[in-house]
Amino acid sequence: MKDMGPVIGRWPVLAAAVGALGLMLVTPATGARPGVTKVEASLTAAQVVPKQDVAVPNAKGHFTASLFPAQGRIVWHLTLRGLSGRPTQVAVRYGRTGPGAILLELCPTACASSGIEEQIFAGTFAAIKSGHANVTVYKAKNTGGEIRGSIHIVR
């Protein structure tokens, strides 16, 4: 019988190499970390339902967020252009369009451009991940929303 000592000694190295290759194949090229979901939304005036009270057709925005369901946390950033003034409220709402229930108030009053929200419910994460949520930016002139955008997972 042939001595298998040197071959058996290589199995841990081979197993580690195969495991690392498998991890590279299943991890997205976006640099994603396990348990973290990245989402975004492009916000426009055309997506507001019902229509704006005061027309601001060139208002735009871009929302990005990292979802950390295990920690109950969302880290978000919002870029806004062409609004009729400073936002009075920014909210994540249920539904792709229309005035659904508020899931999360990112800015209940005067708004910053980024933030961290803690103690987020599992249902909020589920709605966002399934594409059933939107971001709406409110203004005093447009109490039903000045811009809105459907949230989707970044692929």
DSSP file (Angstrom, degrees, kcal/mol; ACC not computed):
  #  RESIDUE AA STRUCTURE BP1 BP2  ACC     N-H-->O    O-->H-N    N-H-->O    O-->H-N    TCO  KAPPA ALPHA  PHI   PSI    X-CA   Y-CA   Z-CA
    1    1 A M              0   0    0      0, 0.0     2,-0.2     0, 0.0     3,-0.0   0.000 360.0 360.0 360.0 137.1    0.0    0.0    0.0
    2    2 A K        -     0   0    0      1,-0.1     2,-0.4     2,-0.0     0, 0.0  -0.501 360.0-107.0 -78.6 144.8    1.2    3.4   -1.0
    3    3 A D        -     0   0    0     -2,-0.2     4,-0.2     1,-0.1    -1,-0.1  -0.587  30.5-174.5 -72.5 123.9    1.8    6.0    1.8
    4    4 A M     >  +     0   0    0     -2,-0.4     4,-2.7     1,-0.1     5,-0.3   0.310  51.8 109.1-101.6   6.3   -0.9    8.7    1.6
    5    5 A G  H  > S+     0   0    0      1,-0.2     4,-2.2     2,-0.2     5,-0.2   0.910  78.6  44.6 -50.9 -54.9    0.6   11.0    4.3
    6    6 A P  H  > S+     0   0    0      0, 0.0     4,-0.7     0, 0.0    -1,-0.2   0.860 115.1  49.0 -63.4 -34.2    1.7   13.9    2.0
    7    7 A V  H >> S+     0   0    0     -3,-0.2     3,-1.0     2,-0.2     4,-0.6   0.931 111.5  48.1 -70.2 -45.3   -1.6   13.9    0.1
    8    8 A I  H >< S+     0   0    0     -4,-2.7     3,-1.1     1,-0.3    -1,-0.2   0.872 105.8  59.8 -62.7 -36.2   -3.7   13.9    3.3
    9    9 A G  H 3< S+     0   0    0     -4,-2.2     4,-0.3    -5,-0.3    -1,-0.3   0.741 102.7  53.4 -63.2 -22.9   -1.5   16.7    4.6
   10   10 A R  H <X S+     0   0    0     -3,-1.0     4,-2.5    -4,-0.7     3,-0.3   0.620  84.7  86.9 -87.8 -13.1   -2.6   18.8    1.6
   11   11 A W  H <X S+     0   0    0     -3,-1.1     4,-3.3    -4,-0.6     5,-0.3   0.894  85.4  52.0 -58.0 -44.6   -6.3   18.4    2.1
   12   12 A P  H  > S+     0   0    0      0, 0.0     4,-2.2     0, 0.0    -1,-0.2   0.908 112.7  46.2 -59.7 -38.9   -6.8   21.4    4.5
   13   13 A V  H  > S+     0   0    0     -4,-0.3     4,-2.2    -3,-0.3    -2,-0.2   0.923 115.2  46.4 -66.9 -43.7   -5.0   23.7    2.0
   14   14 A L  H  X S+     0   0    0     -4,-2.5     4,-2.6     2,-0.2     5,-0.2   0.908 112.2  50.8 -64.6 -42.4   -7.1   22.3   -0.9
   15   15 A A  H  X S+     0   0    0     -4,-3.3     4,-2.4    -5,-0.2    -1,-0.2   0.900 110.8  49.0 -62.6 -41.1  -10.3   22.6    1.1
   16   16 A A  H  X S+     0   0    0     -4,-2.2     4,-2.4    -5,-0.3    -1,-0.2   0.899 111.6  49.3 -65.1 -40.4   -9.4   26.3    2.0
   17   17 A A  H  X S+     0   0    0     -4,-2.2     4,-2.1     2,-0.2    -2,-0.2   0.923 112.8  46.3 -65.4 -43.8   -8.7   27.1   -1.6
   18   18 A V  H  X S+     0   0    0     -4,-2.6     4,-2.5     2,-0.2    -2,-0.2   0.898 112.7  51.3 -64.6 -40.8  -12.0   25.5   -2.8
   19   19 A G  H  X S+     0   0    0     -4,-2.4     4,-2.2    -5,-0.2    -2,-0.2   0.903 110.0  48.7 -62.8 -42.0  -13.9   27.3   -0.1
   20   20 A A  H  X S+     0   0    0     -4,-2.4     4,-2.0     2,-0.2    -1,-0.2   0.897 111.4  49.8 -66.1 -39.7  -12.4   30.7   -1.0
   21   21 A L  H  X S+     0   0    0     -4,-2.1     4,-1.9     2,-0.2    -2,-0.2   0.913 110.1  50.9 -63.6 -42.9  -13.2   30.1   -4.7
   22   22 A G  H  X S+     0   0    0     -4,-2.5     4,-1.6     1,-0.2    -2,-0.2   0.893 109.2  50.9 -61.8 -40.1  -16.8   29.2   -3.7
   23   23 A L  H  X S+     0   0    0     -4,-2.2     4,-1.6     1,-0.2    -1,-0.2   0.886 108.9  51.4 -65.1 -39.0  -17.1   32.4   -1.7
   24   24 A M  H  < S+     0   0    0     -4,-2.0    -1,-0.2     1,-0.2    -2,-0.2   0.861 109.3  51.6 -65.4 -34.6  -15.8   34.4   -4.6
   25   25 A L  H  < S+     0   0    0     -4,-1.9    -1,-0.2     1,-0.2    -2,-0.2   0.816 116.3  37.7 -73.5 -30.4  -18.4   32.8   -6.9
   26   26 A V  H  < S+     0   0    0     -4,-1.6    -1,-0.2    -5,-0.1    -2,-0.2   0.614  97.6  86.8 -98.8 -12.6  -21.4   33.5   -4.6
   27   27 A T  S  < S-     0   0    0     -4,-1.6     6,-0.0    -5,-0.2     4,-0.0  -0.768  85.6-115.5 -87.1 128.4  -20.4   37.0   -3.3
   28   28 A P    >   -     0   0    0      0, 0.0     3,-1.0     0, 0.0     4,-0.4  -0.216  17.1-121.1 -60.8 152.6  -21.6   39.8   -5.7
   29   29 A A  T 3  S+     0   0    0      1,-0.3    -2,-0.0     2,-0.1    -5,-0.0   0.423  98.7  87.9 -73.9   1.8  -18.9   41.9   -7.4
   30   30 A T  T 3  S-     0   0    0    125,-0.1    -1,-0.3   124,-0.1   124,-0.0   0.447 108.5-109.1 -81.0   0.1  -20.4   45.0   -5.7
   31   31 A G    <   +     0   0    0     -3,-1.0    -2,-0.1     1,-0.2    -1,-0.0   0.731  58.7 173.9  78.0  22.2  -18.2   44.5   -2.6
   32   32 A A        -     0   0    0     -4,-0.4    -1,-0.2     1,-0.1     5,-0.1  -0.292  24.7-138.6 -66.1 145.7  -21.3   43.5   -0.7
   33   33 A R    >   -     0   0    0      3,-0.1     3,-2.0     1,-0.1    -1,-0.1  -0.804  33.7 -91.6-101.4 148.0  -20.9   42.3    2.9
   34   34 A P  T 3  S+     0   0    0      0, 0.0     3,-0.1     0, 0.0    -1,-0.1  -0.316 112.5  17.6 -57.9 137.0  -23.0   39.3    4.1
   35   35 A G  T 3  S+     0   0    0      1,-0.2     2,-0.5    34,-0.0    35,-0.4   0.420 102.5 107.6  82.9  -1.8  -26.2   40.4    5.7
   36   36 A V    <   -     0   0    0     -3,-2.0     2,-0.5    32,-0.1    -1,-0.2  -0.932  48.8-166.2-113.0 131.0  -26.1   43.9    4.2
   37   37 A T  E     -A   67   0A   0     30,-1.8    30,-3.3    -2,-0.5     2,-0.4  -0.967   8.8-149.8-116.9 129.6  -28.4   44.9    1.3
   38   38 A K  E     +A   66   0A   0     -2,-0.5   116,-2.7   116,-0.3     2,-0.3  -0.837  21.2 176.4 -98.7 134.5  -27.8   48.0   -0.7
   39   39 A V  E     -AB  65 153A   0     26,-2.5    26,-2.2    -2,-0.4     2,-0.3  -0.884   6.5-178.2-132.0 162.7  -30.8   49.9   -2.2
   40   40 A E  E     -AB  64 152A   0    112,-2.4   112,-2.6    -2,-0.3     2,-0.3  -0.972   9.3-162.3-153.5 166.9  -31.4   53.0   -4.2
   41   41 A A  E     -A   63   0A   0     22,-2.1    22,-2.8    -2,-0.3     2,-0.6  -0.964  15.6-142.2-152.9 138.0  -34.1   55.2   -5.7
   42   42 A S  E     -A   62   0A   0    108,-0.4     2,-0.4    -2,-0.3   108,-0.3  -0.921  27.0-151.6 -99.2 120.3  -34.2   57.9   -8.3
   43   43 A L  E     +A   61   0A   0     18,-2.9    18,-1.9    -2,-0.6     2,-0.3  -0.784  22.4 163.7-100.4 133.3  -36.7   60.6   -7.3
   44   44 A T  E >   -AC  60 148A   0    104,-2.3   104,-2.0    -2,-0.4     3,-0.6  -0.935  47.4-118.4-139.9 163.6  -38.6   62.7   -9.7
   45   45 A A  G >  S+     0   0    0     14,-0.9     3,-1.6    12,-0.4     7,-0.2   0.818 109.8  66.6 -69.0 -32.0  -41.6   65.0   -9.8
   46   46 A A  G 3  S+     0   0    0      1,-0.3    -1,-0.2    11,-0.2   101,-0.1   0.729  95.1  57.7 -63.9 -22.2  -43.3   62.7  -12.4
   47   47 A Q  G <  S+     0   0    0     -3,-0.6    51,-0.4   101,-0.3     2,-0.3   0.506  78.2 113.3 -88.0  -4.2  -43.5   59.9   -9.8
   48   48 A V    <   -     0   0    0     -3,-1.6     4,-0.1    98,-0.2    97,-0.1  -0.543  60.9-139.4 -74.0 126.8  -45.6   61.9   -7.3
   49   49 A V  S    S+     0   0    0     -2,-0.3     2,-0.2    95,-0.2    -2,-0.0  -0.990  89.5  29.9-131.0 121.9  -49.1   60.6   -6.9
   50   50 A P  S    S-     0   0    0      0, 0.0     3,-0.1     0, 0.0    -1,-0.0   0.646 115.8-100.2 -68.4 168.5  -51.3   62.6   -6.6
   51   51 A K        -     0   0    0     -2,-0.2    93,-0.1     1,-0.1    -2,-0.1  -0.017  47.5 -80.0 -56.1 159.8  -49.6   65.3   -8.7
   52   52 A Q        -     0   0    0     -7,-0.2     3,-0.2    -4,-0.1    -1,-0.1  -0.245  27.0-140.6 -58.7 147.0  -47.8   68.2   -7.2
   53   53 A D  S    S+     0   0    0      1,-0.3     2,-0.5    92,-0.2    89,-0.2   0.901  98.6  31.9 -72.1 -44.4  -49.9   71.1   -5.9
   54   54 A V  S    S-     0   0    0     87,-0.2    -1,-0.3     2,-0.0     2,-0.2  -0.974 100.2-116.9-116.6 121.0  -47.2   73.6   -7.2
   55   55 A A        +     0   0    0     -2,-0.5     3,-0.1    -3,-0.2    91,-0.0  -0.368  42.6 160.5 -65.3 124.2  -45.4   72.4  -10.3
   56   56 A V    >   +     0   0    0     -2,-0.2     3,-1.6    90,-0.2   -11,-0.1  -0.609   9.6 169.2-135.8  70.7  -41.7   71.9   -9.9
   57   57 A P  T 3  S+     0   0    0      0, 0.0   -12,-0.4     0, 0.0   -11,-0.2   0.714  70.1  53.5 -65.6 -22.9  -41.0   69.6  -12.8
   58   58 A N  T 3  S+     0   0    0     24,-0.2     2,-0.1   -14,-0.1    25,-0.1   0.404  76.5 121.7 -94.2   3.8  -37.2   69.7  -12.7
   59   59 A A    <   +     0   0    0     -3,-1.6   -14,-0.9    23,-0.1     2,-0.3  -0.453  38.4 169.6 -67.2 137.0  -36.9   68.6   -9.1
   60   60 A K  E     +AD  44  81A   0     21,-2.9    21,-2.7   -16,-0.2     2,-0.3  -0.943  13.6 177.7-144.7 162.6  -34.8   65.5   -8.7
   61   61 A G  E     -AD  43  80A   0    -18,-1.9   -18,-2.9    -2,-0.3     2,-0.4  -0.986  17.7-145.5-161.1 162.6  -33.2   63.4   -6.1
   62   62 A H  E     -AD  42  79A   0     17,-2.3    17,-2.6    -2,-0.3     2,-0.4  -0.990  14.1-165.5-137.6 128.3  -31.2   60.2   -5.5
   63   63 A F  E     +AD  41  78A   0    -22,-2.8   -22,-2.1    -2,-0.4     2,-0.3  -0.939   8.8 175.8-115.0 130.8  -31.5   58.0   -2.4
   64   64 A T  E     +AD  40  77A   0     13,-2.5    13,-2.6    -2,-0.4     2,-0.3  -0.977   6.1 170.4-130.1 148.8  -29.0   55.3   -1.4
   65   65 A A  E     -AD  39  76A   0    -26,-2.2   -26,-2.5    -2,-0.3     2,-0.5  -0.995  28.7-140.8-154.3 152.7  -29.1   53.1    1.7
   66   66 A S  E     -AD  38  75A   0      9,-2.6     9,-2.3    -2,-0.3     2,-0.5  -0.982  24.3-148.5-112.9 126.3  -27.4   50.1    3.3
   67   67 A L  E     -AD  37  74A   0    -30,-3.3   -30,-1.8    -2,-0.5     7,-0.2  -0.829  14.9-175.4 -99.4 131.2  -29.8   47.9    5.2
   68   68 A F  E >>> + D   0  73A   0      5,-3.0     5,-2.0    -2,-0.5     3,-1.0  -0.727   7.9 173.3-121.8  77.4  -28.6   46.0    8.2
   69   69 A P  G >45S+     0   0    0      0, 0.0     3,-0.6     0, 0.0    -1,-0.1   0.856  75.4  58.7 -58.8 -37.8  -31.6   43.8    9.2
   70   70 A A  G 345S+     0   0    0    -35,-0.4   -34,-0.1     1,-0.3    -2,-0.0   0.826 115.8  35.9 -62.8 -30.1  -29.7   41.9   11.9
   71   71 A Q  G <45S-     0   0    0     -3,-1.0    48,-0.4     2,-0.2    -1,-0.3   0.485 108.6-123.2 -98.0  -5.0  -28.9   45.1   13.7
   72   72 A G  T <<5 +     0   0    0     -4,-0.9    48,-2.0    -3,-0.6     2,-0.3   0.894  68.4 131.9  65.9  39.8  -32.3   46.8   12.9
   73   73 A R  E   < -D   68   0A   0     -5,-2.0    -5,-3.0    45,-0.2     2,-0.4  -0.943  43.4-166.5-133.7 145.2  -30.4   49.6   11.2
   74   74 A I  E     -DE  67 117A   0     43,-2.2    43,-3.0    -2,-0.3     2,-0.5  -1.000   6.2-162.7-127.8 130.1  -30.5   51.6    8.0
   75   75 A V  E     +DE  66 116A   0     -9,-2.3    -9,-2.6    -2,-0.4     2,-0.3  -0.969  26.0 178.5-110.1 121.5  -27.6   54.0    6.9
   76   76 A W  E     -DE  65 115A   0     39,-2.7    39,-2.0    -2,-0.5     2,-0.3  -0.835  24.7-165.1-130.5 160.7  -28.9   56.3    4.2
   77   77 A H  E     -DE  64 114A   0    -13,-2.6   -13,-2.5    -2,-0.3     2,-0.4  -0.993   8.6-166.4-142.7 140.4  -27.8   59.3    2.0
   78   78 A L  E     -D   63   0A   0     35,-3.5     2,-0.5    -2,-0.3   -15,-0.2  -0.994   4.3-166.5-134.3 127.8  -30.0   61.6    0.0
   79   79 A T  E     -D   62   0A   0    -17,-2.6   -17,-2.3    -2,-0.4     2,-0.4  -0.959  13.8-171.5-112.8 130.0  -29.0   64.0   -2.8
   80   80 A L  E     +D   61   0A   0     -2,-0.5     2,-0.3   -19,-0.2   -19,-0.2  -0.942   7.4 177.9-126.0 143.8  -31.6   66.7   -3.9
   81   81 A R  E     +D   60   0A   0    -21,-2.7   -21,-2.9    -2,-0.4    -2,-0.0  -0.998  61.4   9.0-143.1 141.5  -31.6   69.2   -6.7
   82   82 A G  S    S+     0   0    0     -2,-0.3   -24,-0.2   -23,-0.2   -23,-0.1   0.648  75.8 155.1  73.1  18.3  -34.1   71.8   -8.0
   83   83 A L        -     0   0    0    -23,-0.1    -1,-0.2     1,-0.1     3,-0.1  -0.283  57.1-113.7 -72.4 164.6  -36.6   71.6   -5.1
   84   84 A S  S    S-     0   0    0      1,-0.1     2,-0.3   -30,-0.1    -1,-0.1   0.476  85.3 -48.2 -76.4  -1.2  -38.8   74.6   -4.4
   85   85 A G  S    S-     0   0    0     55,-0.0    -1,-0.1    54,-0.0    -2,-0.1  -0.973  94.6 -21.7 160.9-165.6  -37.0   75.0   -1.1
   86   86 A R  S    S-     0   0    0     -2,-0.3    54,-0.4     1,-0.1    -2,-0.0  -0.480  72.4-105.0 -71.4 137.0  -35.8   73.0    1.9
   87   87 A P        -     0   0    0      0, 0.0    24,-0.7     0, 0.0    52,-0.2  -0.301  21.8-161.9 -61.4 142.9  -37.6   69.7    2.6
   88   88 A T  S    S-     0   0    0     50,-2.5     2,-0.3     1,-0.4    51,-0.2   0.674  75.4  -0.3 -94.8 -22.8  -40.1   69.7    5.4
   89   89 A Q  E     -F  138   0A   0     49,-1.1    49,-3.3     2,-0.0     2,-0.4  -0.964  53.7-162.0-162.8 147.3  -40.2   65.9    5.6
   90   90 A V  E     +FG 137 107A   0     17,-1.8    17,-2.2    -2,-0.3    16,-1.4  -0.995  24.0 172.7-132.7 129.7  -38.7   62.8    4.0
   91   91 A A  E     -FG 136 105A   0     45,-2.3    45,-2.7    -2,-0.4     2,-0.6  -0.976  35.0-131.9-139.1 149.3  -40.3   59.4    4.5
   92   92 A V  E     -FG 135 104A   0     12,-3.3    11,-2.7    -2,-0.3    12,-1.8  -0.907  38.5-168.6 -93.6 124.3  -40.1   55.8    3.3
   93   93 A R  E     -FG 134 102A   0     41,-2.9    41,-2.4    -2,-0.6     9,-0.2  -0.833  24.4-106.8-118.3 152.9  -43.7   54.8    2.4
   94   94 A Y  E    S+F  133   0A   0      7,-3.1     6,-0.5    -2,-0.3    39,-0.3  -0.554  81.5  47.8 -74.2 140.3  -45.3   51.5    1.6
   95   95 A G  S    S-     0   0    0     37,-2.9    -2,-0.2    -2,-0.2     5,-0.1   0.036  81.7-106.3 107.8 146.4  -46.2   51.0   -2.1
   96   96 A R  S    S-     0   0    0      1,-0.1     2,-0.3    36,-0.1    -1,-0.1   0.885 103.5  -0.5 -70.5 -39.2  -44.5   51.5   -5.4
   97   97 A T  S    S+     0   0    0     37,-0.1    -1,-0.1    53,-0.0   -49,-0.1  -0.884 104.3  46.9-139.5 170.9  -46.6   54.6   -6.1
   98   98 A G  S    S-     0   0    0    -51,-0.4     2,-1.8    -2,-0.3    -5,-0.0   0.056  97.2 -54.8  81.5 167.4  -49.3   56.5   -4.3
   99   99 A P  S    S+     0   0    0      0, 0.0    -1,-0.1     0, 0.0     3,-0.1  -0.511  70.0 166.6 -85.2  73.7  -49.6   57.7   -0.7
  100  100 A G        -     0   0    0     -2,-1.8    -5,-0.1    -6,-0.5     3,-0.1  -0.164  47.1 -63.0 -76.9 177.8  -49.2   54.4    1.2
  101  101 A A        -     0   0    0     -8,-0.1    -7,-3.1     1,-0.1     2,-0.5  -0.273  56.5-106.0 -61.8 145.0  -48.5   54.1    4.9
  102  102 A I  E     +G   93   0A   0     -9,-0.2    -9,-0.3     1,-0.2     3,-0.1  -0.643  36.6 178.3 -75.2 122.3  -45.3   55.7    6.3
  103  103 A L  E     +     0   0A   0    -11,-2.7     2,-0.3    -2,-0.5    18,-0.2   0.794  69.9   3.1 -89.4 -35.7  -42.9   52.9    7.1
  104  104 A L  E     -G   92   0A   0    -12,-1.8   -12,-3.3    16,-0.1     2,-0.8  -0.946  59.8-142.2-158.1 126.2  -40.0   55.1    8.3
  105  105 A E  E     +G   91   0A   0     -2,-0.3   -14,-0.2   -14,-0.2   -12,-0.0  -0.841  17.0 179.9 -92.0 110.8  -39.6   58.9    8.7
  106  106 A L  E    S+     0   0A   0    -16,-1.4   -15,-0.2    -2,-0.8    -1,-0.2   0.882  84.8  12.4 -75.9 -38.7  -36.0   59.7    7.6
  107  107 A C  E     -G   90   0A   0    -17,-2.2   -17,-1.8    -3,-0.1    -1,-0.3  -0.839  65.1-177.5-137.4  96.8  -36.5   63.4    8.4
  108  108 A P  S    S-     0   0    0      0, 0.0     2,-0.1     0, 0.0     3,-0.1   0.771  81.0  -1.2 -68.2 -23.1  -39.7   64.1   10.4
  109  109 A T  S    S+     0   0    0      1,-0.4   -19,-0.1   -19,-0.1    -2,-0.0  -0.286 128.2   6.0-134.1-137.9  -38.9   67.8   10.2
  110  110 A A  S    S-     0   0    0     -2,-0.1    -1,-0.4     1,-0.1     2,-0.3  -0.219  83.3-128.1 -52.7 138.7  -36.1   69.8    8.7
  111  111 A C        -     0   0    0    -24,-0.7     2,-0.2    -4,-0.1    -1,-0.1  -0.721  18.8-157.3-108.7 141.3  -33.9   67.4    6.8
  112  112 A A        -     0   0    0     -2,-0.3     3,-0.1     2,-0.1   -35,-0.0  -0.447  33.4-114.4 -92.3 176.0  -30.2   66.5    6.6
  113  113 A S  S    S+     0   0    0     -2,-0.2   -35,-3.5     1,-0.1     2,-0.3   0.544  91.5  12.5 -93.3  -6.9  -28.6   64.8    3.6
  114  114 A S  E     +E   77   0A   0    -37,-0.3     2,-0.3    -8,-0.1   -37,-0.2  -0.985  65.4 155.2-159.5 165.0  -27.8   61.5    5.4
  115  115 A G  E     -E   76   0A   0    -39,-2.0   -39,-2.7    -2,-0.3     2,-0.4  -0.991  35.6-109.9-175.5 176.5  -28.4   59.6    8.6
  116  116 A I  E     -E   75   0A   0     -2,-0.3     2,-0.5   -41,-0.2   -41,-0.2  -0.997  25.2-160.1-126.7 126.5  -28.6   56.4   10.5
  117  117 A E  E     -E   74   0A   0    -43,-3.0   -43,-2.2    -2,-0.4     2,-0.2  -0.925  10.7-164.0-110.4 131.9  -31.9   55.0   11.6
  118  118 A E        +     0   0    0     -2,-0.5   -45,-0.2   -45,-0.2   -46,-0.1  -0.643  60.3  33.4-109.6 166.1  -32.1   52.5   14.4
  119  119 A Q  S    S+     0   0    0    -48,-0.4     2,-0.4   -47,-0.3    -1,-0.2   0.913  71.7 175.8  56.7  51.7  -34.7   50.0   15.7
  120  120 A I        -     0   0    0    -48,-2.0    -1,-0.2    -3,-0.2     2,-0.1  -0.709  28.2-120.1 -88.9 136.5  -36.2   49.3   12.3
  121  121 A F    >>  -     0   0    0     -2,-0.4     4,-1.6   -18,-0.2     3,-0.7  -0.410  16.1-120.2 -76.4 151.5  -39.0   46.7   12.2
  122  122 A A  H 3> S+     0   0    0      1,-0.2     4,-2.5     2,-0.2     5,-0.2   0.847 112.5  59.9 -58.6 -36.8  -38.6   43.5   10.1
  123  123 A G  H 3> S+     0   0    0      1,-0.2     4,-2.2     2,-0.2    -1,-0.2   0.839 102.2  52.9 -62.7 -33.3  -41.7   44.4    8.1
  124  124 A T  H <> S+     0   0    0     -3,-0.7     4,-2.2     2,-0.2    -1,-0.2   0.928 110.1  47.2 -67.1 -45.4  -40.0   47.6    6.9
  125  125 A F  H  X S+     0   0    0     -4,-1.6     4,-2.9     1,-0.2     5,-0.2   0.918 111.7  51.6 -60.3 -43.1  -37.0   45.7    5.7
  126  126 A A  H  X S+     0   0    0     -4,-2.5     4,-1.9     1,-0.2     6,-0.2   0.909 110.0  48.2 -61.7 -44.0  -39.3   43.2    3.9
  127  127 A A  H  <>S+     0   0    0     -4,-2.2     5,-2.4     2,-0.2     4,-0.4   0.909 114.5  46.0 -64.1 -42.3  -41.2   46.0    2.1
  128  128 A I  H ><5S+     0   0    0     -4,-2.2     3,-1.3     1,-0.2     5,-0.3   0.948 114.3  46.7 -66.1 -48.7  -38.0   47.7    1.0
  129  129 A K  H 3<5S+     0   0    0     -4,-2.9    24,-0.2     1,-0.3    -1,-0.2   0.810 110.3  53.5 -64.8 -30.2  -36.3   44.5   -0.2
  130  130 A S  T 3<5S-     0   0    0     -4,-1.9    -1,-0.3    -5,-0.2    -2,-0.2   0.473 116.6-110.5 -86.0  -0.5  -39.4   43.3   -2.1
  131  131 A G  T < 5S+     0   0    0     -3,-1.3    -3,-0.2    -4,-0.4    -2,-0.1   0.677  84.7 120.8  82.7  17.2  -39.7   46.6   -4.0
  132  132 A H      < +     0   0    0     -5,-2.4   -37,-2.9    -6,-0.2     2,-0.3  -0.173  55.8  77.3-106.6  39.2  -42.9   47.7   -2.3
  133  133 A A  E     -F   94   0A   0     18,-0.4    18,-2.6   -39,-0.3     2,-0.3  -0.987  52.7-169.7-145.0 153.8  -41.5   51.0   -0.9
  134  134 A N  E     -FH  93 150A   0    -41,-2.4   -41,-2.9    -2,-0.3     2,-0.5  -0.942  22.2-124.8-138.2 162.0  -40.8   54.4   -2.1
  135  135 A V  E     -FH  92 149A   0     14,-2.6    14,-1.8    -2,-0.3     2,-0.4  -0.932  27.4-169.5-106.8 130.8  -39.0   57.6   -0.8
  136  136 A T  E     -FH  91 148A   0    -45,-2.7   -45,-2.3    -2,-0.5     2,-0.5  -0.982  10.6-155.3-124.9 133.1  -41.1   60.8   -0.8
  137  137 A V  E     -FH  90 147A   0     10,-2.6     9,-3.7    -2,-0.4    10,-1.3  -0.928  16.5-156.9-107.2 126.1  -39.7   64.3   -0.2
  138  138 A Y  E     -F   89   0A   0    -49,-3.3   -50,-2.5    -2,-0.5   -49,-1.1  -0.760  10.7-175.2-106.9 148.9  -42.3   66.8    1.1
  139  139 A K        -     0   0    0      3,-1.5     6,-0.3    -2,-0.3     3,-0.2  -0.913  40.0-111.3-134.1 160.9  -42.3   70.6    0.9
  140  140 A A  S    S+     0   0    0    -54,-0.4     3,-0.4    -2,-0.3    -1,-0.1   0.874 121.9  47.2 -60.3 -37.0  -44.6   73.2    2.3
  141  141 A K  S    S+     0   0    0      1,-0.3     2,-0.4     2,-0.1    -1,-0.2   0.750 120.4  38.8 -75.7 -24.4  -45.8   74.0   -1.3
  142  142 A N    >   +     0   0    0     -3,-0.2     3,-1.6   -89,-0.2    -3,-1.5  -0.721  64.0 169.0-129.4  80.1  -46.3   70.3   -2.1
  143  143 A T  T 3  S+     0   0    0     -2,-0.4    -1,-0.1    -3,-0.4     3,-0.1   0.687  80.0  55.4 -70.0 -18.5  -47.7   68.6    1.0
  144  144 A G  T 3  S-     0   0    0      1,-0.3    -1,-0.3   -93,-0.1   -95,-0.2   0.445 131.3 -68.6 -89.4  -1.1  -48.5   65.5   -1.0
  145  145 A G    <   -     0   0    0     -3,-1.6    -1,-0.3    -6,-0.3    -7,-0.3  -0.063  30.1-145.7 121.7 137.6  -44.9   65.2   -2.0
  146  146 A E  S    S+     0   0    0     -9,-3.7     2,-0.3     1,-0.4   -98,-0.2   0.785  88.1   6.0 -99.3 -37.5  -42.6   67.2   -4.3
  147  147 A I  E     - H   0 137A   0    -10,-1.3   -10,-2.6  -100,-0.1    -1,-0.4  -0.980  66.4-179.0-141.9 156.3  -40.5   64.2   -5.6
  148  148 A R  E     -CH  44 136A   0   -104,-2.0  -104,-2.3    -2,-0.3  -101,-0.3  -0.986   3.2-175.0-151.2 153.4  -40.8   60.5   -5.1
  149  149 A G  E     - H   0 135A   0    -14,-1.8   -14,-2.6    -2,-0.3     2,-0.3  -0.968  27.7-116.8-154.7 139.6  -38.9   57.3   -6.2
  150  150 A S  E     - H   0 134A   0   -108,-0.3  -108,-0.4    -2,-0.3     2,-0.4  -0.554  33.3-127.6 -75.1 135.9  -39.4   53.6   -5.9
  151  151 A I        +     0   0    0    -18,-2.6   -18,-0.4    -2,-0.3     2,-0.3  -0.672  33.4 172.9 -86.6 135.6  -36.7   51.8   -3.9
  152  152 A H  E     -B   40   0A   0   -112,-2.6  -112,-2.4    -2,-0.4     2,-0.2  -0.971  36.6 -96.7-139.6 158.0  -35.0   48.8   -5.5
  153  153 A I  E     -B   39   0A   0     -2,-0.3     2,-0.5   -24,-0.2  -114,-0.3  -0.510  38.4-120.3 -72.4 137.2  -32.0   46.6   -4.6
  154  154 A V              0   0    0   -116,-2.7  -116,-0.3    -2,-0.2  -124,-0.1  -0.682 360.0 360.0 -77.6 124.6  -28.7   47.5   -6.2
  155  155 A R              0   0    0     -2,-0.5    -1,-0.1  -127,-0.0  -125,-0.1   0.397 360.0 360.0 -99.2 360.0  -27.5   44.6   -8.4
